[in-house]
Protein backbone atom coordinates (compact mmCIF):
# COMPACT_ATOMS: atom_id res chain seq x y z
CA UNK A 1 0.00 0.00 0.00
CA UNK A 2 1.44 3.37 -1.08
CA UNK A 3 1.96 5.90 1.76
CA UNK A 4 -0.27 8.95 1.48
CA UNK A 5 1.26 11.89 -0.34
CA UNK A 6 0.58 15.16 1.46
CA UNK A 7 0.13 18.34 -0.56
CA UNK A 8 1.65 21.68 0.40
CA UNK A 9 -1.80 22.74 1.69
CA UNK A 10 -1.92 19.64 3.92
CA UNK A 11 1.49 20.48 5.33
CA UNK A 12 0.51 24.14 5.89
CA UNK A 13 -2.58 23.07 7.84
CA UNK A 14 -0.46 20.67 9.89
CA UNK A 15 2.02 23.46 10.55
CA UNK A 16 -0.74 25.82 11.70
CA UNK A 17 -1.99 23.16 14.12
CA UNK A 18 1.55 22.61 15.37
CA UNK A 19 2.02 26.35 15.91
CA UNK A 20 -1.10 26.52 18.07
CA UNK A 21 -0.03 23.49 20.10
CA UNK A 22 3.38 25.09 20.60
CA UNK A 23 2.32 28.63 21.51
CA UNK A 24 -0.89 28.08 23.50
CA UNK A 25 -0.02 27.14 27.10
CA UNK A 26 -1.28 23.68 28.03
CA UNK A 27 -2.21 22.75 24.45
CA UNK A 28 0.59 20.22 23.87
CA UNK A 29 0.79 16.74 25.36
CA UNK A 30 4.02 14.89 26.12
CA UNK A 31 4.52 11.32 24.94
CA UNK A 32 6.85 10.55 27.85
CA UNK A 33 6.43 11.32 31.56
CA UNK A 34 8.53 14.17 32.87
CA UNK A 35 11.91 13.17 34.37
CA UNK A 36 11.01 15.41 37.33
CA UNK A 37 8.55 12.79 38.59
CA UNK A 38 9.75 11.20 41.79
CA UNK A 39 12.21 13.98 42.55
CA UNK A 40 11.89 15.96 45.76
CA UNK A 41 10.60 19.53 45.38
CA UNK A 42 13.20 21.05 47.66
CA UNK A 43 12.89 24.28 49.59
CA UNK A 44 14.26 27.29 47.73
CA UNK A 45 14.41 30.99 48.45
CA UNK A 46 12.34 33.37 46.33
CA UNK A 47 15.49 34.47 44.52
CA UNK A 48 16.46 30.87 43.75
CA UNK A 49 12.98 30.06 42.47
CA UNK A 50 12.96 33.09 40.19
CA UNK A 51 16.39 32.18 38.85
CA UNK A 52 15.37 28.55 38.20
CA UNK A 53 12.14 29.71 36.53
CA UNK A 54 14.13 32.11 34.34
CA UNK A 55 16.46 29.34 33.21
CA UNK A 56 13.56 26.98 32.49
CA UNK A 57 11.80 29.79 30.58
CA UNK A 58 14.88 30.10 28.34
CA UNK A 59 14.83 26.37 27.69
CA UNK A 60 11.09 26.43 27.00
CA UNK A 61 11.58 29.19 24.41
CA UNK A 62 14.42 27.15 22.95
CA UNK A 63 11.94 24.31 22.41
CA UNK A 64 9.46 26.74 20.84
CA UNK A 65 12.22 27.71 18.40
CA UNK A 66 13.02 24.05 17.74
CA UNK A 67 9.40 23.30 16.92
CA UNK A 68 9.27 26.19 14.46
CA UNK A 69 12.64 25.30 12.94
CA UNK A 70 11.62 21.71 12.29
CA UNK A 71 8.23 22.70 10.94
CA UNK A 72 9.77 25.23 8.56
CA UNK A 73 12.24 22.64 7.31
CA UNK A 74 9.51 20.02 6.86
CA UNK A 75 7.57 22.46 4.67
CA UNK A 76 10.44 22.88 2.19
CA UNK A 77 12.48 19.65 2.51
CA UNK A 78 12.95 18.04 -0.89
CA UNK A 79 13.36 14.37 0.06
CA UNK A 80 10.43 12.58 1.79
CA UNK A 81 12.72 10.79 4.27
CA UNK A 82 14.27 14.10 5.34
CA UNK A 83 10.82 15.65 5.74
CA UNK A 84 9.71 12.71 7.86
CA UNK A 85 12.85 13.00 9.98
CA UNK A 86 12.11 16.68 10.62
CA UNK A 87 8.52 15.91 11.61
CA UNK A 88 9.61 13.06 13.89
CA UNK A 89 12.19 15.26 15.60
CA UNK A 90 9.53 17.94 16.16
CA UNK A 91 7.31 15.37 17.87
CA UNK A 92 10.15 14.33 20.18
CA UNK A 93 10.82 17.97 21.06
CA UNK A 94 7.21 18.35 22.25
CA UNK A 95 8.15 16.34 25.33
CA UNK A 96 10.77 18.94 26.21
CA UNK A 97 8.31 21.76 25.59
CA UNK A 98 5.73 20.28 27.98
CA UNK A 99 8.29 19.31 30.62
CA UNK A 100 9.71 22.85 30.73
CA UNK A 101 6.26 24.44 30.84
CA UNK A 102 5.20 22.20 33.72
CA UNK A 103 8.34 22.98 35.68
CA UNK A 104 7.98 26.73 35.12
CA UNK A 105 4.45 26.55 36.58
CA UNK A 106 5.71 24.59 39.59
CA UNK A 107 8.30 27.29 40.20
CA UNK A 108 5.60 29.97 40.12
CA UNK A 109 6.70 31.46 36.80
CA UNK A 110 5.25 31.84 33.32
CA UNK A 111 6.39 31.17 29.78
CA UNK A 112 7.96 34.00 27.76
CA UNK A 113 5.80 36.68 26.17
CA UNK A 114 8.29 36.73 23.28
CA UNK A 115 7.56 33.16 22.17
CA UNK A 116 5.42 34.13 19.13
CA UNK A 117 8.22 36.39 17.85
CA UNK A 118 10.88 33.70 18.17
CA UNK A 119 8.55 31.09 16.68
CA UNK A 120 8.01 33.22 13.57
CA UNK A 121 11.72 33.93 13.12
CA UNK A 122 12.67 30.27 13.55
CA UNK A 123 9.96 29.10 11.15
CA UNK A 124 11.34 31.41 8.47
CA UNK A 125 14.92 30.30 9.05
CA UNK A 126 13.93 26.63 8.92
CA UNK A 127 11.97 27.08 5.70
CA UNK A 128 14.85 28.98 4.10
CA UNK A 129 17.38 26.31 5.08
CA UNK A 130 15.15 23.56 3.69
CA UNK A 131 14.65 25.52 0.47
CA UNK A 132 18.41 25.73 -0.11
CA UNK A 133 19.05 22.01 0.28
CA UNK A 134 18.34 19.06 2.54
CA UNK A 135 22.05 18.88 3.39
CA UNK A 136 21.97 22.50 4.56
CA UNK A 137 18.75 21.86 6.48
CA UNK A 138 20.21 18.90 8.35
CA UNK A 139 23.39 20.84 9.02
CA UNK A 140 21.38 23.66 10.55
CA UNK A 141 19.64 21.15 12.82
CA UNK A 142 22.99 19.79 13.98
CA UNK A 143 24.45 23.25 14.62
CA UNK A 144 21.32 24.38 16.46
CA UNK A 145 21.22 21.29 18.65
CA UNK A 146 24.89 21.75 19.49
CA UNK A 147 24.11 25.29 20.64
CA UNK A 148 21.22 23.98 22.73
CA UNK A 149 23.50 21.41 24.37
CA UNK A 150 25.88 24.20 25.43
CA UNK A 151 22.99 26.14 26.99
CA UNK A 152 21.70 23.07 28.80
CA UNK A 153 25.12 22.22 30.21
CA UNK A 154 25.50 25.80 31.45
CA UNK A 155 22.02 25.87 32.98
CA UNK A 156 22.49 22.55 34.77
CA UNK A 157 25.50 23.97 36.61
CA UNK A 158 23.73 27.31 37.24
CA UNK A 159 20.59 25.86 38.82
CA UNK A 160 20.22 26.00 42.61
CA UNK A 161 21.98 22.86 43.81
CA UNK A 162 18.84 21.56 45.54
CA UNK A 163 16.61 21.90 42.47
CA UNK A 164 16.68 18.23 41.49
CA UNK A 165 13.41 18.44 39.51
CA UNK A 166 14.66 21.02 37.03
CA UNK A 167 18.04 19.30 36.80
CA UNK A 168 16.44 15.95 35.93
CA UNK A 169 14.48 17.57 33.09
CA UNK A 170 17.55 19.32 31.67
CA UNK A 171 19.71 16.20 31.85
CA UNK A 172 17.21 14.20 29.79
CA UNK A 173 16.88 17.06 27.33
CA UNK A 174 20.67 17.19 26.98
CA UNK A 175 20.77 13.50 26.12
CA UNK A 176 17.99 13.85 23.53
CA UNK A 177 19.41 16.98 21.89
CA UNK A 178 22.86 15.47 21.59
CA UNK A 179 21.32 12.48 19.82
CA UNK A 180 19.42 14.74 17.40
CA UNK A 181 22.63 16.56 16.47
CA UNK A 182 24.47 13.30 15.83
CA UNK A 183 21.64 11.85 13.74
CA UNK A 184 21.45 15.00 11.59
CA UNK A 185 25.16 14.90 10.79
CA UNK A 186 25.11 11.17 10.09
CA UNK A 187 22.20 11.72 7.70
CA UNK A 188 24.42 13.98 5.59
CA UNK A 189 24.12 17.34 7.30
CA UNK A 190 26.55 20.07 6.26
CA UNK A 191 29.10 20.98 8.94
CA UNK A 192 28.88 24.74 9.35
CA UNK A 193 32.12 26.78 9.46
CA UNK A 194 33.18 28.57 12.65
CA UNK A 195 32.02 32.10 11.58
CA UNK A 196 28.47 30.81 11.04
CA UNK A 197 28.49 29.07 14.40
CA UNK A 198 29.74 32.26 16.08
CA UNK A 199 26.90 34.23 14.47
CA UNK A 200 24.40 31.65 15.75
CA UNK A 201 25.93 31.96 19.23
CA UNK A 202 25.44 35.73 19.10
CA UNK A 203 21.78 35.37 18.15
CA UNK A 204 21.20 32.80 20.89
CA UNK A 205 22.61 35.23 23.46
CA UNK A 206 20.04 37.82 22.43
CA UNK A 207 17.30 35.26 22.97
CA UNK A 208 18.54 34.04 26.34
CA UNK A 209 19.07 37.49 27.83
CA UNK A 210 15.64 38.76 26.77
CA UNK A 211 13.65 35.64 27.64
CA UNK A 212 15.21 35.20 31.11
CA UNK A 213 13.06 38.12 32.33
CA UNK A 214 10.31 38.64 29.74
Buried (B, 14 or more C-beta within 10 A) or exposed (E): EEEEEBEEEEBEEBBEEBBEBBBEEEEBEBEEEBBBEEBEEEEBEEEBBBBBBBBBBBBBBBBBBBBBBBBBBBBBBEEEEBBEBBBBBBEBBBBBBBBBBBBBBBBEBEBBEBBBBBBBBBBEBBBBBBBBBBBBBBBBBBBBBBBBBEBBEBBBEEBBEBBBBBBBBBBBBBEBBBEBBBBBBEBBBBEBEEEBBEEBEEEBEEBBEBBBEE
